[in-house]
Amino acid sequence: MAGNLIERVLKTIRNYEMLWPGDSVLVAISGGPDSVFLLHALNHLKSKLKIKKLVVCNLDHGLRGAESRTDSLFVKTLSKELGLEFVHKKVDLNKSRIKNLSTEEVAREARYEFFRDAAKKTYANIIATGHTLDDQAETILMRLVKGSSLKGIVGISPMREDGALRIIRPLIELEKGEIARYLDAEKIPYRIDRTNLEPIYFRNVVRSQIIPFLENYNPRLKRVLFNLAEHLREDFEFIRDAKRKVMGGGPEIRLKDIVVQPIAIQKEVLRDALEKSGGEIKKLSFRHWKEMESLIKYKRKGSSVDLPGGIRVSRTDKVLIFKRL
């Protein structure tokens, strides 16, 4: 079983072309089972994949006091045992609450800001995170429940570009259960974040209650959701590429360019324009989309629609203009 799990990680990396010879990889490690296995797998595959170097990074969010400090010390010790460079930072998320974001969203922003800085500092061109099949299934269900567009339902991308960096998820086809069984069988230690077991966040409720309930009707639910995301990602990438060929999006959109496009491409153009104007994409509702569709097709010069984030879209005889109220 042990070797098979490592081989499956290798297969995922090769299927998605995540790594190339000479890449330098920054591995995000919390100390939990998924990230510890990720480091173990990449270190095992380092020679086969011709990875130039592995660097371990760890962020203490400052939310769990002594427990999170112990987690960071565990990761530092693990890095030293493997002979790998270690980069660490501690932040206080309680002082970083901005934009009315949830704790989870603020934590994510802090993590990726740290990852980018650590990658620059260590000359890494790849950031590897320990997202699993479970994380993908949970994300898709959460977005379905809260309401999401096609872009949201495709969930966590196995690989994406972030400026000059590439962010990869080599464990995206593995389940958390099989990872934990592997670590236990190999007697590889890891840490447990107890807050992941408490129903204080929506994701934890999805993980501990909603998914187990739905698995009574389909034991392969996580795999089904993963496959759904993969199929939808193909559609989304087609739409995104088509949009790029038509126009780039911006604070002003020519009506003659957008009116002839299919609704799916119109939505991507409008989404880009709203984002660049400082609007709140996550709060777009079905009603907002219908109002913008009507604005494009039927409304007269001078008509407008108000969107989340204090953005007003106004129509002239030739363009749509996105402005902050």
C-alpha positions in Angstrom: 0.0 0.0 0.0 2.8 2.4 1.0 4.5 2.4 -2.4 1.2 2.5 -4.3 0.2 5.8 -2.6 3.5 7.4 -3.5 3.1 6.2 -7.1 -0.4 7.7 -7.2 1.1 11.1 -6.2 3.7 10.7 -9.0 0.9 9.9 -11.4 -1.1 13.0 -10.4 2.0 15.2 -10.8 2.7 13.8 -14.3 -0.9 13.8 -15.4 -1.3 17.5 -14.7 2.4 18.3 -15.6 2.8 20.0 -12.2 6.6 19.7 -12.0 9.5 20.0 -14.4 13.2 19.1 -14.0 15.0 21.8 -12.2 12.0 23.2 -10.4 12.5 24.5 -6.8 9.5 23.7 -4.6 8.3 25.5 -1.5 6.2 23.0 0.5 3.5 24.4 2.8 3.5 22.3 6.0 1.1 22.8 8.9 2.2 19.6 10.7 -1.1 17.9 10.0 -1.3 14.4 8.3 -1.9 15.7 4.7 0.9 18.2 4.6 3.4 15.8 6.4 2.6 13.2 3.8 3.0 15.7 1.0 6.5 16.5 2.2 7.3 12.8 2.7 6.1 12.0 -0.9 7.9 14.9 -2.6 11.1 14.1 -0.7 10.8 10.5 -1.8 10.2 11.5 -5.4 12.8 14.4 -5.4 15.4 12.5 -7.5 12.9 10.8 -9.9 11.3 14.2 -10.6 14.7 16.0 -10.8 13.6 18.6 -8.3 16.3 21.1 -7.7 15.5 21.7 -4.1 12.7 21.4 -1.5 12.0 24.2 1.0 9.6 23.8 4.0 7.4 26.8 5.0 5.1 27.1 8.0 2.8 29.8 9.1 1.5 30.2 12.7 -1.8 31.9 12.4 -1.7 32.9 16.1 -5.2 31.4 16.7 -4.4 28.4 18.9 -1.7 29.8 21.2 0.7 27.2 22.6 -0.7 24.4 20.5 0.0 26.1 17.2 3.5 27.1 18.4 4.1 23.4 19.1 2.9 22.5 15.6 5.5 25.0 14.2 8.2 23.5 16.3 7.3 20.0 15.1 7.6 21.2 11.5 10.9 22.9 12.2 12.3 19.7 13.7 10.9 17.6 10.8 12.7 19.9 8.3 15.9 19.6 10.2 15.7 15.8 10.2 15.3 15.8 6.4 18.0 18.4 5.9 15.7 20.9 4.3 15.6 24.7 4.6 12.8 26.0 6.9 11.0 29.3 6.6 8.6 30.3 9.4 6.3 33.3 10.2 3.8 34.1 12.9 0.9 36.4 12.3 -2.0 37.6 14.5 -5.2 37.1 12.5 -7.2 38.8 15.2 -5.5 42.1 14.1 -5.9 41.3 10.4 -9.7 41.3 10.1 -10.5 43.3 7.0 -13.2 43.6 4.3 -15.7 41.8 6.6 -14.0 38.5 5.7 -14.5 35.3 7.7 -11.6 33.9 9.8 -11.1 31.2 7.2 -10.9 33.8 4.4 -8.5 36.0 6.3 -6.3 33.0 7.2 -6.2 32.0 3.5 -5.1 35.5 2.4 -2.4 35.5 5.1 -1.2 32.1 4.0 -0.8 32.9 0.4 0.8 36.2 1.1 3.3 34.4 3.2 3.8 31.7 0.6 4.6 34.3 -2.1 7.1 36.1 0.2 8.7 32.8 1.2 9.0 31.6 -2.4 10.7 34.9 -3.4 13.1 34.7 -0.4 14.1 31.1 -1.2 14.1 31.4 -5.0 11.3 28.8 -5.3 9.2 28.8 -8.5 6.6 26.2 -7.2 4.3 26.3 -4.2 3.0 22.9 -3.2 0.0 22.6 -0.8 -1.6 19.5 0.8 -5.2 19.8 -0.6 -6.8 16.4 -0.9 -9.9 14.9 -2.6 -11.8 15.5 0.6 -10.9 19.2 0.5 -12.2 19.4 -3.1 -15.5 17.7 -2.3 -16.0 19.9 0.8 -15.3 23.1 -1.2 -17.7 22.1 -4.0 -20.5 21.3 -1.6 -20.0 24.5 0.4 -20.2 26.6 -2.8 -23.3 24.8 -4.0 -25.0 25.4 -0.7 -24.1 29.0 -0.5 -24.7 29.6 -4.2 -21.9 29.8 -6.8 -21.1 30.4 -10.4 -19.4 27.8 -12.7 -16.1 29.3 -11.7 -16.8 28.5 -8.0 -18.2 25.0 -8.6 -15.0 23.9 -10.3 -13.5 24.0 -6.8 -9.8 23.8 -6.1 -7.6 23.8 -9.2 -5.0 21.0 -9.2 -2.6 23.5 -10.6 -2.7 27.2 -11.3 -0.4 30.1 -12.2 0.1 32.9 -9.7 2.2 35.5 -11.5 5.6 33.9 -11.9 4.7 31.1 -9.5 3.0 27.8 -10.0 0.7 26.5 -7.2 0.3 22.7 -7.3 -1.8 20.2 -5.3 -0.2 16.8 -5.7 -2.6 15.1 -3.2 -5.8 16.3 -4.9 -6.7 12.7 -6.0 -6.1 11.1 -2.6 -8.5 10.8 0.3 -7.6 11.9 3.9 -8.4 8.5 5.3 -5.9 6.7 3.1 -3.2 9.3 3.9 -3.7 8.8 7.6 -3.5 5.0 7.3 -0.3 5.3 5.3 1.3 7.5 7.9 0.2 5.3 10.8 1.5 2.1 8.9 4.8 3.8 8.3 5.0 5.2 11.8 5.4 8.7 10.5 4.3 11.2 13.2 2.0 14.2 12.5 0.0 16.7 14.5 -3.8 17.0 14.8 -5.5 20.4 14.8 -8.4 19.9 17.1 -10.3 22.9 15.7 -10.8 20.8 12.5 -13.0 18.5 14.5 -15.2 21.1 16.1 -18.4 22.4 14.3 -17.3 26.0 14.6 -16.8 26.5 10.9 -19.1 25.6 8.0 -16.4 23.4 6.4 -16.2 21.3 9.6 -19.9 20.7 9.5 -19.7 19.7 5.9 -16.8 17.4 6.7 -18.3 15.7 9.8 -22.0 15.7 9.1 -23.2 16.5 5.6 -20.7 14.4 3.6 -21.1 11.3 5.9 -24.9 11.6 5.6 -24.8 11.9 1.7 -22.3 9.0 1.6 -25.1 6.7 2.9 -26.7 7.2 -0.6 -23.4 7.2 -2.5 -20.2 5.9 -0.9 -18.2 7.3 -3.8 -19.6 10.8 -3.2 -16.2 12.5 -2.9 -15.0 10.9 -6.1 -18.2 11.9 -7.9 -17.8 15.5 -6.8 -14.2 15.5 -7.9 -15.1 14.2 -11.4 -17.9 16.8 -11.6 -15.3 19.5 -10.9 -12.9 18.1 -13.6 -15.6 18.1 -16.2 -16.8 21.6 -15.4 -13.2 22.8 -15.3 -12.9 21.9 -19.0 -16.0 23.9 -19.8 -14.8 26.8 -17.7 -11.4 26.9 -19.3 -13.0 26.9 -22.7 -15.2 29.8 -21.7 -12.3 31.7 -20.2 -10.1 31.2 -23.2 -12.9 32.3 -25.5 -13.4 35.4 -23.4 -9.7 36.3 -23.6 -9.9 36.2 -27.4 -12.8 38.6 -27.4 -11.8 41.2 -24.8 -9.9 41.5 -21.6 -12.5 43.2 -19.4 -12.1 46.5 -17.6 -14.0 49.5 -16.1 -15.5 50.2 -19.5 -17.0 47.6 -21.9 -18.1 48.3 -25.4 -21.7 47.2 -25.9 -21.1 46.1 -29.5 -18.4 43.7 -28.2 -20.4 42.1 -25.5 -23.9 42.0 -26.8 -23.0 39.4 -29.5 -21.3 37.0 -27.1 -23.0 34.0 -25.5 -24.3 34.5 -22.0 -21.5 32.4 -20.5 -18.8 34.6 -22.0 -20.7 37.8 -21.1 -20.7 36.7 -17.5 -16.9 36.2 -17.5 -16.3 39.6 -19.0 -18.7 41.3 -16.5 -17.0 39.4 -13.6 -13.6 40.6 -14.6 -14.9 44.2 -14.9 -16.5 44.0 -11.4 -13.4 42.6 -9.9 -11.1 45.2 -11.4 -13.5 47.9 -10.2 -13.2 46.7 -6.6 -16.5 44.9 -6.3 -17.3 41.8 -4.3 -17.5 38.9 -6.7 -18.6 36.4 -4.0 -21.7 38.3 -3.3 -23.1 38.3 -6.8 -26.5 36.6 -6.9 -28.7 35.2 -9.7 -30.7 38.4 -9.5 -27.6 40.5 -10.2 -26.8 38.5 -13.2 -30.3 38.8 -14.6 -30.3 42.6 -14.0 -27.0 42.9 -15.9 -28.3 40.7 -18.7 -31.3 43.0 -18.9 -29.1 46.1 -18.8 -27.2 44.8 -21.8 -30.1 43.7 -23.9 -33.0 46.0 -23.2 -32.2 49.0 -21.1 -31.8 52.5 -22.5 -29.0 55.0 -22.2 -28.7 56.2 -18.6 -29.9 53.0 -17.0 -27.8 51.4 -14.2 -27.5 48.4 -11.9 -25.9 48.5 -8.4 -23.6 45.5 -7.6 -22.0 44.2 -4.4 -19.1 46.2 -3.1 -20.6 49.6 -3.9 -20.2 49.4 -7.7 -22.7 50.9 -10.1 -22.8 49.8 -13.7 -24.2 52.5 -16.0 -25.1 52.2 -19.6 -24.4 54.9 -22.3 -25.3 54.5 -25.9 -22.0 52.7 -26.6 -20.5 51.4 -23.3 -21.1 49.9 -19.9 -19.2 51.8 -17.2 -18.2 50.3 -13.8 -17.8 53.0 -11.1 -17.6 53.0 -7.3 -20.6 54.8 -5.6 
